[in-house]
Amino acid sequence: MTRIALIAGTYQPERCGVAHYTARLRTGLSEQDVQSVVLTTRTAAQASKDTSVIGVVHNWQFTELLRLVQAVYQTGADLLHIQHAAGTYDFERAIFLLPLLLRTSGWHRPIVTTVHEYGWWEWQPRGVPAWLTEKLKQWGQQRGWWDREDGFLLTSSDALITTNTAAEAVIQARLPYLASRLCRVPIGMNVDVTPIDRESARQRLRHLCGWSKHTTVIAFFGFLHPVKGLETLLPAFKQVLISYSQARLLVIGGVESLALRGEEAVTYWKKLQTLVAELGLTDQVHLSGYLPTPVVSEYLAGAELGVLPFNAGITLKSGSLLTLLAHSLPVVATHHNLPDPDLGEQCGVRLLAPRDQKGLAIALIQLLTEPERRTQLGVAGRTFARKFAWTTIAQQHQAVYRAVLAD
């Protein structure tokens, strides 16, 4: 049996998409006879009931690095797999040095890094002139010693897994000498489809929300955050009601996350409720808050249409998108500045520009008034989503592990 150590910036799956991904991946890997332990913060480990989640560091600052190196050795793992997204490490840079410290201390086992995002953030050391930092970044990157964004994390890994084409494209352009180590493995859906009679789900959902059985439900699903485009969606939905009065909007998801914590989360939740009231949509919009995954699946089974108007646009690293598609919902979404060629109506997604209230309203009205087209897109989306089964994702990881272990 292969044993791996996973490093996760946080391991609170109910509050972090990357942590949820890691948890689902571990479940899939265990079915492939891959045993795993997670090395994370003490706070995250204390919140987990899983004894294989080990709290190693207080935070991700440089003073914690030696503890992390020691913990990696103590796992006795066959390989190390780092899950990296800058925000999950509180944008601290220490993790960039971990592969270098492991190699110089005698670690000869493989290191695999999953790059969840890349190409949008760089570190700038305090007290160092910007021109000098830039020169050092370019000098080391040209020689393959480090890269300008993630230090030694990518250049010292034996394999790099990307979850989306946007990150992969930037890595290939910036670090072409790492092309042979790159492998794209997509993420999977956030919520499995619960077998349920859709008509029964429709009736229960409308009863719960106090809506007529004749209404048509548009569903948003995911963490609620200012970048998700809800401030665009709600006014656009008000415009939808002028042409299609039987439309209803169901907003599924909690506010508390790594991106929005404590008082900030409470404030944003109140802001959304206030906006709904100011727009006069109290009877037409239902904000569910956080729900257990089986309930989410039941709610989505009772809806007819999905919407994801993200300010930065959608990519295939969105578990929310895959979840909506898997539930046979055609999705109206905003396009990314680096559009994924796989996204479009061929997979059940109608794309439009971000922050466009009028365009969003028009797209929703078109699908609300075209039930046959909704059905066609829903079938296409459900078929497309099958490619992102966690069993397949785990098998692809297993192949990467075998390759680096063989080398």
C-alpha positions in Angstrom: 0.0 0.0 0.0 1.3 3.4 -0.9 1.4 6.0 1.9 1.4 9.7 1.1 1.7 12.8 3.3 -0.5 15.7 2.2 0.3 19.3 3.2 -2.8 21.5 3.2 -2.8 25.2 4.1 -6.0 24.6 6.0 -8.1 21.5 6.4 -11.6 22.8 7.1 -13.6 21.4 4.2 -16.8 23.2 5.1 -15.1 26.6 4.8 -12.5 26.1 2.0 -12.9 24.8 -1.5 -9.3 23.5 -1.6 -9.7 21.7 1.7 -12.9 20.1 0.5 -11.1 19.0 -2.7 -8.4 17.5 -0.6 -10.8 15.6 1.6 -12.7 14.2 -1.4 -9.4 13.3 -3.0 -8.3 11.4 0.1 -11.6 9.4 0.1 -11.0 8.5 -3.6 -7.4 7.5 -3.0 -8.3 5.3 0.0 -10.4 3.3 -2.5 -7.3 2.9 -4.6 -5.3 1.5 -1.7 -3.4 4.8 -1.1 -3.2 5.7 2.6 -2.8 9.3 3.5 -2.1 11.7 6.4 -2.6 15.4 6.3 -0.1 17.9 7.8 -1.8 21.2 8.5 -2.3 23.9 11.2 -3.0 22.9 14.8 -6.3 24.9 14.6 -7.5 22.9 11.6 -6.5 19.6 13.1 -8.3 20.4 16.4 -11.5 21.1 14.4 -11.2 17.8 12.6 -12.4 14.5 14.1 -10.0 12.6 11.8 -7.0 11.3 13.6 -5.0 11.2 10.4 -5.2 15.0 10.3 -2.1 16.1 12.2 -1.6 19.7 13.5 2.0 20.5 12.9 2.3 24.3 12.7 0.7 27.3 14.4 0.9 29.3 11.2 2.8 29.2 7.9 5.5 31.7 8.8 9.3 30.9 8.4 9.7 30.1 12.1 7.5 27.0 11.6 9.4 25.5 8.8 11.7 23.2 10.8 8.7 21.7 12.6 7.1 21.0 9.2 10.3 19.4 7.8 10.5 17.1 10.9 6.8 16.2 10.6 7.3 15.2 7.0 10.0 12.7 8.0 8.0 11.4 10.9 5.1 10.4 8.6 7.3 7.7 6.9 5.4 8.5 3.7 6.5 7.2 0.3 5.9 10.6 -1.2 4.9 14.2 -0.3 2.0 15.9 -2.0 1.6 19.6 -1.4 -1.8 21.2 -2.1 -1.0 24.9 -3.0 -3.3 27.9 -3.2 -1.7 31.1 -1.8 -4.8 32.1 0.2 -4.9 28.8 2.1 -1.5 29.6 3.5 -2.5 33.2 4.4 -0.3 34.4 1.6 2.8 33.5 3.6 5.9 32.6 1.6 7.6 30.0 3.9 6.0 27.1 2.0 8.0 28.1 -1.0 11.2 27.0 0.8 10.0 23.6 2.0 11.1 21.5 -1.0 14.6 23.1 -0.8 14.9 22.4 2.9 13.7 18.8 2.4 16.2 18.2 -0.4 19.2 19.7 1.5 18.3 17.7 4.6 18.4 14.4 2.7 14.8 13.8 1.6 15.1 11.7 -1.6 11.5 10.7 -1.9 9.2 12.3 -4.6 7.5 15.6 -4.1 4.3 16.3 -6.0 2.6 19.7 -6.0 -0.9 20.5 -7.0 -1.2 24.1 -8.3 -4.7 25.2 -7.8 -4.1 28.8 -9.0 -1.2 30.5 -10.6 -0.2 33.6 -12.4 -2.1 36.3 -10.4 0.0 36.9 -7.3 3.6 37.4 -6.4 5.5 38.1 -3.3 7.6 41.2 -2.6 10.0 41.0 0.4 9.9 43.9 2.7 12.9 46.1 2.7 14.2 44.9 -0.6 14.1 47.3 -3.6 11.5 46.3 -6.2 14.1 46.4 -9.0 16.4 44.1 -7.2 13.7 41.6 -6.3 12.6 41.6 -10.0 16.1 41.0 -11.1 16.6 38.0 -8.7 13.2 36.6 -9.8 14.2 36.6 -13.4 17.7 35.4 -12.8 16.7 32.3 -10.9 13.7 31.6 -13.1 15.8 31.6 -16.3 18.1 29.0 -14.7 15.3 26.8 -13.5 16.3 27.3 -9.8 13.1 29.0 -8.7 10.1 30.7 -10.2 9.0 34.3 -9.6 5.7 33.4 -8.0 6.2 30.2 -5.9 9.9 30.1 -5.2 11.2 26.5 -5.1 7.8 24.9 -4.9 7.4 24.2 -8.6 11.0 23.8 -9.7 11.8 21.3 -6.9 8.8 19.1 -7.4 9.0 15.8 -9.3 5.5 16.3 -10.7 3.1 19.2 -11.0 -0.6 18.8 -11.1 -2.8 21.6 -12.4 -6.5 21.7 -11.9 -7.4 24.1 -14.7 -6.1 25.3 -18.1 -5.5 28.9 -17.0 -2.9 27.9 -14.4 -1.4 25.4 -16.8 -1.0 27.9 -19.6 0.8 30.4 -17.4 3.2 27.7 -16.1 4.0 26.5 -19.6 4.7 30.1 -20.8 6.7 31.1 -17.9 8.5 27.8 -17.1 8.7 25.8 -20.3 11.4 23.5 -18.9 8.8 22.1 -16.5 6.5 20.9 -19.3 7.5 17.2 -18.9 6.5 17.3 -15.2 3.0 18.9 -15.8 -0.2 16.9 -15.6 -3.7 18.3 -15.6 -6.2 16.6 -13.4 -9.5 18.4 -13.0 -11.3 18.9 -9.7 -14.6 17.1 -9.1 -18.0 18.3 -8.1 -18.7 19.6 -4.5 -21.8 17.7 -4.0 -22.8 14.2 -5.2 -26.2 13.7 -6.8 -28.6 12.1 -4.3 -31.1 9.8 -6.0 -34.4 11.5 -5.7 -37.6 11.9 -7.7 -37.3 15.3 -9.2 -41.0 16.1 -9.1 -41.1 15.3 -5.4 -38.0 17.5 -4.9 -39.7 20.4 -6.8 -42.8 20.2 -4.6 -40.8 20.1 -1.3 -38.6 23.0 -2.4 -41.5 25.2 -3.2 -43.3 24.3 -0.1 -40.3 25.1 2.0 -39.8 28.5 0.3 -43.5 29.4 0.3 -43.6 29.5 -3.5 -46.3 28.4 -5.9 -46.0 25.1 -7.6 -46.1 27.0 -10.9 -42.8 28.8 -10.3 -39.5 28.2 -12.1 -36.5 28.2 -9.8 -33.0 29.6 -10.7 -30.3 28.3 -8.3 -27.0 29.8 -7.3 -24.7 27.5 -5.3 -21.4 28.2 -3.6 -19.8 30.2 -0.8 -21.3 33.7 -0.7 -18.6 36.3 -1.2 -18.3 39.7 -2.9 -16.4 38.2 -5.9 -19.3 35.8 -6.7 -21.3 38.5 -8.5 -24.4 38.4 -6.3 -24.6 42.2 -6.4 -25.0 41.8 -10.1 -27.3 38.8 -9.9 -30.0 40.3 -7.6 -30.7 43.5 -9.6 -30.6 41.4 -12.8 -33.1 39.0 -11.3 -35.4 41.9 -10.5 -35.3 42.7 -14.3 -36.1 39.1 -15.0 -39.4 39.3 -13.0 -40.7 42.0 -15.3 -40.8 39.6 -18.2 -41.2 36.3 -16.3 -43.1 36.9 -13.0 -43.0 33.2 -12.0 -39.3 33.1 -11.7 -37.8 32.5 -8.2 -34.1 32.7 -7.1 -32.6 30.2 -4.7 -29.2 31.2 -3.2 -27.6 28.2 -1.6 -24.4 28.5 0.4 -22.9 29.8 3.6 -20.9 33.0 4.1 -18.3 31.9 6.6 -15.2 30.8 4.7 -11.4 31.4 4.7 -12.0 34.4 2.4 -14.7 35.9 4.7 -14.5 35.3 8.4 -16.1 36.3 11.6 -17.6 39.8 11.6 -16.8 40.2 7.9 -19.0 37.2 7.1 -21.8 38.5 9.4 -21.7 41.9 7.8 -21.8 40.5 4.3 -24.8 38.2 5.1 -26.7 41.3 6.4 -25.7 43.2 3.3 -27.2 40.6 1.0 -30.4 40.5 3.1 -30.7 44.2 3.0 -30.1 44.3 -0.8 -32.9 41.7 -1.3 -35.2 43.8 0.9 -34.3 47.1 -0.9 -35.0 45.5 -4.3 -38.4 44.3 -3.1 -37.5 40.7 -3.6 -38.1 39.2 -0.2 -40.9 36.9 -1.5 -39.0 35.9 -4.6 -35.5 35.2 -3.3 -34.6 32.6 -0.7 -31.1 32.7 1.0 -30.6 29.3 2.5 -27.4 29.7 4.3 -25.0 26.7 4.8 -26.7 23.3 4.2 -25.5 19.7 4.5 -24.6 18.2 1.1 -27.6 15.8 0.9 -29.9 18.7 1.4 -28.1 20.8 -1.2 -28.5 17.9 -3.7 -32.3 17.8 -2.9 -32.6 21.5 -3.4 -30.8 21.4 -6.7 -33.0 18.5 -7.9 -36.0 20.9 -7.4 -34.6 23.7 -9.5 -34.7 24.2 -13.3 -31.8 26.5 -14.0 -28.3 27.4 -12.5 -26.5 30.7 -12.4 -22.9 31.6 -11.5 -22.2 35.3 -12.3 -18.7 35.4 -10.9 -16.9 38.7 -11.2 -13.8 37.0 -12.6 -15.6 34.5 -14.7 -16.0 30.8 -14.4 -13.4 28.0 -15.0 -13.4 24.3 -14.7 -11.8 24.6 -11.3 -15.3 25.5 -10.0 -16.8 22.7 -8.0 -20.0 24.7 -7.9 -20.3 24.6 -11.7 -19.7 20.9 -11.9 -22.3 20.3 -9.1 -25.0 22.3 -11.0 -24.2 20.4 -14.2 -24.2 17.0 -12.5 -27.7 17.9 -11.3 -28.9 18.4 -14.9 -29.1 22.1 -14.6 -28.2 24.3 -17.5 -26.0 27.1 -16.2 -25.8 30.8 -17.1 -22.3 31.9 -16.1 -19.7 34.6 -16.8 -16.7 33.9 -19.0 -13.1 34.1 -17.7 -10.5 36.4 -19.3 -8.8 33.2 -20.4 -11.8 31.2 -21.6 -11.6 27.4 -21.3 -12.2 25.8 -24.7 -14.2 23.0 -23.0 -16.8 25.4 -21.6 -19.8 26.5 -23.6 -23.2 25.3 -24.6 -21.8 22.0 -25.7 -21.4 21.2 -22.0 -24.6 22.9 -20.8 -23.1 26.4 -20.0 -24.3 29.7 -21.5 -21.5 32.3 -21.1 -21.7 36.1 -21.0 -19.6 39.0 -19.8 -19.1 39.6 -16.0 -20.9 42.4 -14.2 -23.4 42.8 -17.0 -26.9 43.1 -15.3 -28.8 43.6 -18.6 -27.0 40.7 -20.3 -27.5 38.4 -17.4 -31.2 39.2 -17.2 -31.6 38.6 -21.0 -29.8 35.2 -20.8 -31.9 34.0 -17.9 -35.2 35.1 -19.5 -34.2 33.3 -22.7 -33.8 30.0 -20.9 -36.7 30.5 -18.6 -39.0 30.8 -21.7 -37.3 27.9 -23.6 -38.0 24.8 -21.5 -36.9 22.4 -24.4 -33.6 24.2 -24.7 -33.1 24.0 -20.9 -33.6 20.3 -21.1 -31.1 19.9 -24.0 -28.5 21.9 -22.1 -29.2 20.0 -18.9 -28.6 16.7 -20.6 -25.3 18.0 -22.1 -24.2 19.3 -18.8 -24.9 16.0 -16.9 -23.0 14.1 -19.6 -20.1 16.4 -19.4 -19.9 16.3 -15.6 -19.4 12.5 -15.6 -15.8 13.2 -16.7 -15.2 14.7 -13.3 -16.0 11.7 -11.1 -13.8 11.4 -8.0 -13.0 7.8 -8.8 -11.5 8.9 -12.1 -9.6 11.7 -10.4 -8.2 9.4 -7.8 -7.1 7.0 -10.5 -5.3 9.8 -12.3 -3.5 10.7 -9.1 -2.5 7.1 -8.6 -0.9 7.1 -12.1 1.1 10.2 -11.2 2.3 8.7 -8.0 3.3 5.5 -9.7 5.3 7.4 -12.3 7.3 9.5 -9.8 7.9 6.5 -7.5 9.2 4.5 -10.4 11.6 7.2 -11.4 
